[in-house]
Amino acid sequence: MKFSIIFLIFLIFSPLSVFASTSVVALDMDSGRVLYQNNCNEKKLIASTTKIMTAIVTIENINLNKKIIVGNEILKMYGTSIYLEVGEKIRVKDLLYGLLLRSGNDAAVVLAKNVAGSEKKFVAMMNEKAKELGMKNTVFRNPHGLDEYTKNYSTAYDMALLSSYANNNQIYKKIVSTEKYECSTKNKTYLWYNRNKLLFNYEFCTGGKNGYTPSAGKSLVSTAKKGNLSITIVSLNDNDIYTTHESLYEELFSNYKKYKIVDKKTFNIDKKLFASPVYLKKSFFYPLTEREIDKIKTFIYLENFSKNRVGNIEIFLKDEKIGSLPIFLKKEKKENFSFLKLIHNLF
């Protein structure tokens, strides 16, 4: 049995500008919808945006309050640094702040060694995580992003998938949204300011990570939220990363709004079509432009999936399926008669 329900939704639209960035994508972090893209699947060097993966693998695999000892691995590092000293004892959590706020290459190799036992094993963990997240065009060769000897390749789209995943982690989210961080070891006191200038200059920015090498050019993975719309933008090999991101955010926040397409609180099926009461476990939200309003359709399919699941509600934008929710059968409440009530009913 099949029937459709059409929802009409209204918002304001203006055409998106075309940005000059070599490779850029804007992704709605909740639905995964691509809101804008230009060469988003082109493989490129990703420089220090690599450290987003380094941070996530670290957060998920070691106690952040553990104190670790800095080893000789830092002696081979060059480029941006937080200036760790061999033999220095420092918390994993503090190293993560140095990694993401100041882009410390020395912090990256210290974390890699202590999480996995060696940099090689840690890189294997990075690639396994990339595979898990569906980053099909990504290869990590090191945990820092320097590309003179080993090179990390990805795409704007793959890095947007990583950014969306990372921002579901509250620890990562807190670190990249921090403007200033101070910590101390027995050797020294550190004071770090976030190198992501968008965090200071754009009011809706919630975090991100920038990167640069001469071979990769400038890159930026950022996030921003306005109302109920959360977006991540990635631009690779972009000479004007902050202008690109701020301008694109402004256009997207102007042209898109996130609407509740299916409301679990009001969802029901006409009893003429299905007699038993049903329910949804969650609502469905999606970002739309005004031109897409009358192109949203929902179809309900009823069939026996399991003991209490009776079908699906599927949501389409034009001919593209954008979501699906399972429909469940409500369990009817059995009246619990007390002994006194039973006696009363007998007379």
RAMO-V119421 format. One record per helix or strand of 2 or more residues. SS is the DSSP state (~ for helix, > for strand). FROM is the first residue (numbers start at 1). LEN is the number of residues. If there is no record, write none. Layout:
# RAMO-V119421
ss = (SS SS)
from = (FROM FROM)
len = (LEN LEN)
This chain:
# RAMO-V119421
ss = (> > > > ~ > ~ > ~ ~ ~ > ~ ~ > > ~ > > > ~ > > > ~ > > > ~)
from = (2 23 34 44 47 67 72 89 92 105 119 153 156 170 180 189 198 205 217 229 241 257 278 284 290 296 309 320 339)
len = (4 6 5 2 13 3 5 3 10 12 14 2 11 7 5 5 4 9 10 8 15 6 2 5 6 7 9 10 8)
